[in-house]
């Protein structure tokens, strides 16, 4: 795992409580890499999907993993900005705050 890609405590706790779900999730995650996209592109696409779905936890995870894969803060910011014309301004500002929270947290660790 790259820098910033360490899962949060809640995830670890959930997987300890439900190990079979954790194993199933790891199989899904491994399958994500089967294709022609490089890791950085995969991380940017996953961030865009999380943003489009307005899933705060998924945005946090996608940002953490993107930073770990070498995606720059500027590239992440551009993905957020791209969401504005589709999601609208209020939703994009919410996403902006989620991204900022995770970037700050990742940089502290």
N, C-alpha and C positions, 0 to 999 in steps of 0.2 A: 504494500500500500504506500502511496505517495504521501507527501506532506498534507496534512489537513483531511486525510481520508479516514480517520479513525471514527468508528460509529459512536453515537451518543450513548450515554448510560441507559436510557430508556429502551433503546434497541437491544442492548446486551441483556437487560433484565427480561425483556419479552422473549428473546430467543432461549434464555435459560429456562423460562417457564414453559415454553412451547418449542422444544428442540426440533420436532419434525417439521413444523412450519418454517423454522430457521433453515433447515436443510433444503426444503423445497424452494425457499427464496434464493438460496445460494445457487441452485441449479438454474433458476430463471436468470439470475445475474450473469452467470457464466455464459449462457446462451446469447446474451446481448452482444457479445463480441464476435459472434459468428457472422461475418460479412466483410464488406470491402471498406468500411469506414475506419479511420484511425481513431485512437483513443480520445484525442482532443476533440475531434468532430462528434464522436459519440456523446461526450460530456456536454457539448454545446446543444446538441439536439435534445438530450434528456432534460437540460435546463429549460429549453423552450417548451417542451411538453409539460413540465411541471408548472411553468408560468401560465400556459394556456389553460391548464386544468385548475388554476388557482388553488393549488395544494401547498400550503405553507411548509409543512414538513418535508415534502418532496423538493421544494425549492431550496430549503436549507441543505438537504442531502446533496442535491445536484450541484450547488455552489461548492460545498465542501469537496466533493469528488472532482469537480472541474479544476479547482485550485490545485488539488493533489496531482492532477494530470498535466499541470503546466499551463492551464488557461490563465490568461492575464485578467486583472481587474477590469481593464479597459474592454476586453472582449466580452466579459460578463455584462458590463454596463451596456454595451451595444445590444446584446440580446434583450435586456430589459427595455431599452428604448424602442426596439423593433416591435415590442408588444403593444405599444401605446395606440397604434392605429386600429388594432383588432380588439383589444380589451377595453379601451377607453382610459381616460386620465385617472379617475379615482382608483381603479384596479391596478393600474401600472404604478401609481405611487405606493400602494400597499405592497406590491411585489418589490419595489425599490427598497422599502424598509426591511422586508424579509432578507433580501440579498445583503443589505448593509449589516444587519445583525450577524449573519453568518460569516461574512468577510471579517468583521471585527473579532468575532469569537475565534475564528481560525488563526488570525494573525497573533492573538494572545497566546495560543498554545504552541 
